[in-house]
Amino acid sequence: MRVHASDRDTAVDLTITGRFELTADADELATHRLVEYNAPAILYGLVRGIVGAVSSLSGRERIDLPSVNLARLIDG
């Protein structure tokens, strides 16, 4: 996942990858949906935390990325 955010003073460009493993027995459609929706939601939550923490230590104003409805983005 790549997240880019900027304003006139600051730019953030962060790429994050994750490896997810499903241990429960699930049909193929349910497994696909878990990966399609939950993996990006988990990664984006981490990105929000990383950007907030790093920006608050930078000596500039903290950058708080907005919450995003990933299901709406994925479904179009």
Kinemage of the C-alpha trace (Angstrom):
@kinemage 1
@onewidth
@group {chain A} dominant
@subgroup {mainchain}
@vectorlist {calphas} color= white
{ca met a 1} P 0.000 0.000 0.000
{ca arg a 2} L 1.273 3.455 -0.835
{ca val a 3} L 0.005 6.569 0.930
{ca his a 4} L 0.895 10.089 -0.150
{ca ala a 5} L -0.224 13.200 1.696
{ca ser a 6} L 1.021 16.755 1.389
{ca asp a 7} L 0.326 20.351 2.160
{ca arg a 8} L 2.330 23.451 1.313
{ca asp a 9} L 4.968 22.724 4.002
{ca thr a 10} L 5.185 18.956 4.285
{ca ala a 11} L 4.958 15.867 2.122
{ca val a 12} L 4.646 12.273 3.250
{ca asp a 13} L 5.084 9.348 0.884
{ca leu a 14} L 4.969 6.006 2.657
{ca thr a 15} L 4.884 2.508 1.227
{ca ile a 16} L 4.008 -0.407 3.484
{ca thr a 17} L 3.558 -4.092 2.808
{ca gly a 18} L 2.144 -6.791 5.002
{ca arg a 19} L 1.940 -10.537 5.012
{ca phe a 20} L -1.315 -11.986 6.273
{ca glu a 21} L -2.028 -15.604 6.973
{ca leu a 22} L -5.488 -17.063 7.405
{ca thr a 23} L -5.680 -20.013 9.754
{ca ala a 24} L -9.442 -20.568 9.782
{ca asp a 25} L -11.086 -22.819 7.250
{ca ala a 26} L -13.148 -20.596 4.998
{ca asp a 27} L -14.554 -20.861 1.539
{ca glu a 28} L -12.694 -19.117 -1.241
{ca leu a 29} L -15.079 -16.143 -1.493
{ca ala a 30} L -14.949 -15.442 2.253
{ca thr a 31} L -11.144 -15.694 2.208
{ca his a 32} L -10.951 -13.294 -0.732
{ca arg a 33} L -13.154 -10.767 1.053
{ca leu a 34} L -11.093 -10.988 4.252
{ca val a 35} L -7.934 -10.224 2.327
{ca glu a 36} L -9.508 -7.605 0.075
{ca tyr a 37} L -11.059 -5.549 2.890
{ca asn a 38} L -9.261 -6.322 6.137
{ca ala a 39} L -5.637 -6.352 4.975
{ca pro a 40} L -5.756 -2.775 3.601
{ca ala a 41} L -7.682 -1.600 6.666
{ca ile a 42} L -5.029 -3.031 8.985
{ca leu a 43} L -2.184 -1.567 6.927
{ca tyr a 44} L -3.816 1.859 6.693
{ca gly a 45} L -4.292 1.902 10.471
{ca leu a 46} L -0.560 1.263 10.836
{ca val a 47} L 0.246 3.977 8.293
{ca arg a 48} L -1.852 6.501 10.229
{ca gly a 49} L 0.038 5.666 13.416
{ca ile a 50} L 3.467 5.794 11.765
{ca val a 51} L 2.802 9.119 10.040
{ca gly a 52} L 1.408 10.637 13.240
{ca ala a 53} L 4.345 9.444 15.351
{ca val a 54} L 7.090 10.413 12.921
{ca ser a 55} L 5.580 13.797 12.109
{ca ser a 56} L 5.139 14.643 15.794
{ca leu a 57} L 8.857 13.986 16.337
{ca ser a 58} L 9.888 16.122 13.361
{ca gly a 59} L 9.507 19.468 15.093
{ca arg a 60} L 6.620 20.408 12.818
{ca glu a 61} L 2.920 20.079 13.330
{ca arg a 62} L 1.688 16.489 13.678
{ca ile a 63} L 0.076 15.063 10.547
{ca asp a 64} L -3.096 13.116 11.251
{ca leu a 65} L -4.298 11.220 8.212
{ca pro a 66} L -8.071 10.981 7.934
{ca ser a 67} L -10.100 7.861 8.519
{ca val a 68} L -11.017 6.253 5.232
{ca asn a 69} L -13.896 3.919 4.375
{ca leu a 70} L -11.827 1.389 2.452
{ca ala a 71} L -14.842 -0.785 1.669
{ca arg a 72} L -16.415 2.148 -0.182
{ca leu a 73} L -13.173 2.740 -2.108
{ca ile a 74} L -12.773 -0.930 -2.977
{ca asp a 75} L -16.397 -1.379 -4.022
{ca gly a 76} L -16.304 1.825 -6.045
